[in-house]
Amino acid sequence: MYTSKIIKKDETMHPGISGGKFAEFQDAVIVFDLGGTYFRSGLYLAYEGLSEIRQQPAFSFHSAPNKSIADLKQDLVDYLVKTALYYSHRFNTNQVSISLGAALNGRNGIVYGSGPLWGNDNSSFDLLTLLRQAASELTWHIVNDVTAGLIHYGNNLQDTDIRKVLLLTISTGVACRLLDTRNQHIALDEFGLQGEIGHLPINLCFEGQALELGCDCGGRNHVAAFASGRGLRALSKLLAECKPVWWQSSKLAALQSHGLTFETALYQALEHNDEFANTLLYLTTQPIAEILRNALTLDPEIDRIVLTGGVVVNLSTYYRIFLTRHLSEQGIYLSSRFDPAFFERRLAIASSAEVNNLMGAALYATTYSKREYYA
Ligand SMILES: [Zn+2]
């Protein structure tokens, strides 16, 4: 998925061998991107970019339902230490930066919780201290994954007229961050948080009936319960239960019965203009439209809205069409009347190359963590 440029060198240039000629690796950063579905690691070099990327399934309460949360957290520490030491020995670098898909204190790295990884567990997790104790020879950094993605996107932003960028990630989890491009500032509250929209309550109705779904965090009817990747699948199941005849006659059901994954079947059903798939996408984008409508109303400096994450990237144009439809039906008071494209012209869907959490983690370690308001 990411640009995977493999560094080619012969054995005599192996950086694990001590010597001054390997000073080029002093700027190297071992990077991680820990999402709800996959854990990725890699090596970042200022002039080479990313290389040596590895990926494995995430350790989560979904993938290992019989493990305790304490064991999952210990597995995470062990994985990070073992993998970081592998890169460290091989490439002779001690800088490590982790992009983590969890709500955390942006000032001190204390992890508050992660619905996709640990469900409703919200006990404070001082991952940074545990890592420093386990491998004190390495310098560890932790940054929230949405913050990392936004740092990377903001770093490459060419349009200097954009005052603020709002990045929303819609994948295993749902969250957003707001960057002021004029000073590269991501504001935090007193708990080091910003933009945890995934667990806001939402009222979603279908044909006049309230839809009810549980959320990974243990709550009910949160944005993520309907809008995340898992939320979208749960919503599809709920609609099918509400209207079984409609479901059974849908293209989406037919494609899934032929063995296609839900994601592939949904995309193809949308291509066939399937009414069930269209309704599903209309409903899953509604909570996101409501958040964007409120955000644009409260902050007139948001000049760019960037959507990313597996759900958006997979459905791409269709996601944009249905999201925009909500904003066309009910726009921003007055502004949408003065300019019907008020929302549309702010909206961009970014690929994983444009919003790359591994790159963001590297930038965080090399630049942003040194700024007081990110540290
Ligand atoms: Zn929730």
Boltz pocket constraint, residues with backbone or C-beta under 6 A from the ligand:
constraints:
  - pocket:
      binder: B
      contacts: [[A, 115], [A, 198], [A, 199], [A, 200], [A, 215], [A, 216], [A, 217], [A, 218], [A, 219], [A, 220], [A, 222], [A, 224], [A, 225]]
      max_distance: 6.0
